[in-house]
Amino acid sequence: MWARLYLLPMFQAEMDREWMKWRADEIQKEAEIMKDVKGWQVGASPFHNKRWAPPSYDLDGNPMRVPVIKWVDGGEPL
């Protein structure tokens, strides 16, 4: 068990590094797609705040682009 605890920072660093690579690719794609849009700021947060939140990952370890919400009949998230 202690070995797992000692390895957690390394695993987190790997995930952070992969996220940074993914984010750099996404910013490059965004810049290419939105190059003709006047006033567009590439890489700007759509949330209009300076607070950073850790990236979310799916079960395979891939960064999630949109939150996954399952809806029941009444329209309420599970």
Secondary structure, DSSP 8 states (H G I E B T S, - for coil): -HHHHHHHHHHHHHHHHHHHHHHHHHHHHHHHHTTTSTT--TT--TT-S-------B-TTS-B-SS----B-TTS-B-
